[in-house]
Amino acid sequence: MVKQSSLYCLALCAVISWSTATNAIAVGDDGTVKVFIMAGQSNMEGKAANDLITHQATDEKTKEIFAHLRTDGDWTVRDDVFIKFLNRNGGLTIGYGSPSKTGPELEFGHMMGELFEEPVLIIKTAWGGHSLYQKFRSRSAGLPSDEILQAELDRSQEQKRKQNEKSGKSDPLPTMADIKAPYGSSYQNMMQEVKDTFENYETMFPALKGQKLEIAGFVWFQGFNDMFGDNAPNEYAENMKHFINDVRKDLGKPDLPFVIAAIGNNGSQPAKGGMLAVQSAQLSMNDVADFKGNVSAFRTDVLVDKAAEELYPTWRDNFEQWKLVGSDRPYHYLGSAIWYTRIGHGMGDEMQNLLKP
C-alpha cells in the first residue's frame, strides 16, 4: 500500500469536516429519531420483485411469512419507520429496492420499528457492482500500490487503443488521474447521502419536523464484485477493518453497532474461490478484538429459499412456476422475497443483540 494521493485525500475532506460539524446532531438522548444506515451493492438495493412478494403474501402456503408486514389485506405503510433510498423517501413499505423491487430493508426496518418507541429512519445507500476494493474503499485503506495502479492504467490504455482502432476514432487515452478517481467514490457518496438526509429530513419527512436524529447502527450487505481479481478477495478483511473504523470516525460514533450480512449467493452449495475468500473475510470480523461486542457478521447462505433454489435450474422450462418463487439470478439471491426477508430478519436479530446494554 502507498500513501493516498492528494486527490483522494481532498475528495474526503468535506466528509471529515461534516462529521465534526454534525457530531452534536448525531448523538442524541432518549426520544430522538433512531437512524440506521444500510449500505452495499445490488443485493442491498434489493432484487425481489414486488409482484412476487405480493403473490407470496396472499398465497396460503407462504402468507404467514409476510403477515406481520400487512394491514387489512394490503402492505402496511409505517408511520413510525421512514426510509430514504437515493431519490425516494417515505414511510416504510414494499418497493424501496431496485425499481419495482424490495430488499432486506422491509423486514429490518419493521424489526427496528418494533424495537424502539422512538421513530426510526433508514438511510439506504446502495449501488450495484461497486466493490469494497475500489469504489467503497475508505480513506485509511489508502490507494493500491503504484505497481497495481500502473498495471491498471496499462490495461485501460491498451483497451482504449483497440477501441480506437476498431472505431476509427482518436479518443484520448486514460490517465493515472482517471484510474485513481473511482477509488473511494462510493464511500464519499454514501457519506454525502447521510449528510444530505440530516440536512433535509424535516422536508423529506414532515412527521419528523422538530425532532433530533441519532445514528444508532450500520448494516453492510456487499461483496460480489470483490470476488474477482488478484487483489480484491485477499485484501477484503483489511479493507473491511478500515471501512468500519473510518465510518465510525466520520460519523462521530466510535462504537457504532455494525452488522455485516456475509455474502451467501452460494446457498446450499459450499462457497468456493473468491466467494469463499470474501465470505470468510467478512465472518472474520467477529474475531477482531477491537470489534468484540460492537460488530457482528452472520451467514446469509444458510437462510436460502430452497424452493426457489431447487426450481432455478429449470426456470425457463417451468416459468409459470418459477415466477411464483423467484425473480432474478443466483447472484441476486434468486430474487427470492423469502430469502431477502430472512436476510433482513437476520440483520435485525444481529442489530438487536448489539444494541443490548
Order of alpha helices (4+ residues) and beta strands (2+ residues): alpha-alpha-beta-alpha-beta-alpha-alpha-beta-beta-beta-beta-beta-alpha-beta-alpha-alpha-alpha-beta-alpha-beta-alpha-beta-alpha-alpha-alpha
